[in-house]
């Protein structure tokens, strides 16, 4: 994507440090009596080259602030400089002289919206078979694939998500045909020529897993295992057992040296999950299956970050709370297959009321543009059920909670001093159907302004298309 007024994009250098894993134990000795070099491998061979766009110190005053962690400030001030939040407070908050000041009377400010479940770039627009790169449906276990290797930065969906939905960060996941679908990647939603230039610096990788109908349907139709839910669990358990053995071999090598184990790219990912370095994001609809997965995680010593789709989380919200597992859900999608049949619109509110982590996600190129409205629907359904959930809490379903589940809440997801200045100015309460982003900043750089047609990213793919790329 490109901005006509941000020419420095073309000068972004592709740089990065190679993180390697290596052993600290004794080195082995070769037949000649010399110590052999310990084998190491690069754990981050496709490093982020992300560089924030240039911004300017800015204060937004006279606004209602939802800070992303459940707090609300009326008639507040948000000040950011050097790409970071500098101050958030009430009307008495000092505003330095000689900076850009925006009067937001009657408007609202939130952190940038974060979508924990997206396939933008992997299933880009236009949605044709040539662009279908999200599922490596060749085996039930494809832990070796990485979603980032399919990301197409020119997907017009990225700019739509920024402009219409205020999306500043998003996790791109592989599809759900497989029990082990591969690694996810977290991106900053900025115009870039390469995936690496969008890659959220030092964000943990995720591992996409799937329960239920999808794997058993895809492989059962081919007379392959798994063809049932018990087959799903059998393949899962056998794969985790292999991963534990793989990890043990590497642990032994790192401790004692000797002959290094043979590399297995897929097992590297599972080893990282067992070590807690890679977050596990599990596509799972039914409550009974989520409970089984929780037990399987305990059996093999890993942790589930989030159950995605999770239409029956309301049935086991206490269990999810006790195990510190988030639920990434839709507001009201249900009934499109049997495992979604028991979905209810009060799901998110019941999860929240139980004290468990609640997230609203998209899984859709259009819905990502309206996550604020999805949160509003879920909030309304909860209130009609009698739950007193605040607007500010509902905003956390789109900001801090997904950031926490993705392992980046220390840097984004809320308006706290020192965090990334990922900020959205809304023209109305974002939980209103009439609300639209008026301005969007990513790391303090204004990348969208509804009142300035030039402040909208346009991808190379769109340039020259009828009706697209016109910034006059």
Phi, psi and omega in degrees: 000163181212154168245133176298331185263003179241062181302332181302344178306319183294344183261004180298125182272143178271101181227167177170153178265139180272114174275127181240155172250132181215163185271152176253353184284186182294145177280148176281164182246134181280174180298334180278358179091356179271147179290134179277146176293136175291139178283134174223160177219154184283117179277350181223068185285350179236066191291156176296136170245019183301132172229124180302145171292155179292138177233188177220149179306131187219141172237136174245122185237169178060037181239158168274126184251125165257114191281355178095342179247022177098001179264151178226134175236122176271146181051051187259178180228133171241127180235131177222148180206154181053034176079003183236153171292128182259318181204145174222126182189194181275190187297341181276357180298125182297139175244120181299155177284160173062037171234167177289125179241126179249125177272114183256034182310124179080003183249178187228148176237136174227166166297164173302142181283140183240126177257115183282346184222093179227157174236018177302144181085324177268329169236069187283171173267143357289147185279078180244163184302325180298338180260002185276095186233020185266342182238122171264075191275051181252352180197149177293344180238104178231052179293350182279345182272151180237126182303326184298338181281358173247352186294125176256105185298342182276002178306119178300342179298332180296314181291326177295320180294323179293309188286319185266335185243354181068026183281120180250338175217152180202149177260126177262121183249148167296169180286188190240027175288337190248153173297315174244103189273343181121185183277144171265170175220142177259133184240150162273138186274077183232154174295134181202160178272337184228159174299319183300327181283351173259346191293125181298119185301126173062019174290139178298146170289159171244160172243120178274126173237165180218142175256174158072222194293320188300304181298318183290330177288313184297312186270330175297326179292345178256011184058038176248163171269134009269149174237008181207169177294324177292328174295320175306310182293324180298315180291320176304308185295319179297322180291318177295324177297318177296320180295320178297320178295317179300314179299317181299321179295317179291322177299318180295318179296317180294332180277318190244347184077207183096209180279124182290147175296154176292136178291141173224112187299318178295318179292332174303317179295315182292323175301316177299323178293318179294332179275357180080011180274338183240127181285141178257124179243113191248112172295115185201125185264311192273144181297319183296323180288322176300319179296321178294318179297321177301317177294321179296321178298320177292323180300320186253358171082030175244174183236134173272124175286309192209137165267127182260146183077299160041048186292345178251020178302329181301336181284335183229034184301325179293321179294321178293319177299314183296332181258008176055046181248131178278157173241118175261114192228165169270167177288316189206019175287131178196164167076003181278352168202168189298321183288351175257006188295326183269019175290142178229149182292345179272005185307304184301318182293322179293319177300312180299315182297332178280354180086015178266166184281123184244134179224139170258128183235175184252299189060027188199137183291336178268318183294334177299338179278356185221033180297330177298321178289326177296318177297322180296319178297315180296322178295315179299319178296322178293319180294323177294337177277351178105006179272129181269081181256129184281160174301318182297324177293318179298325177295327179297338177294341184250355190230277185294317184297312176297323178299319178297314182293336180266357177080024181234016184290345176285348184237338181209177177102346177207161182267083179233140180306135180097343179277164177305138179278067173265106195222141174236129170260117181261147180281353179200178175306123184299346177268014174261145177294342181270353186283140174222148172298132175266320176216145179227128176246139172239119186050043174080359178260127178285111182256351176211136175219115182299337182265003181226101183303338179285343181267057174216125180293139177232123183284159175305324181299324183280334183300130180088350177284143180304124177082358182240157176075007181273107181250020180288000000 
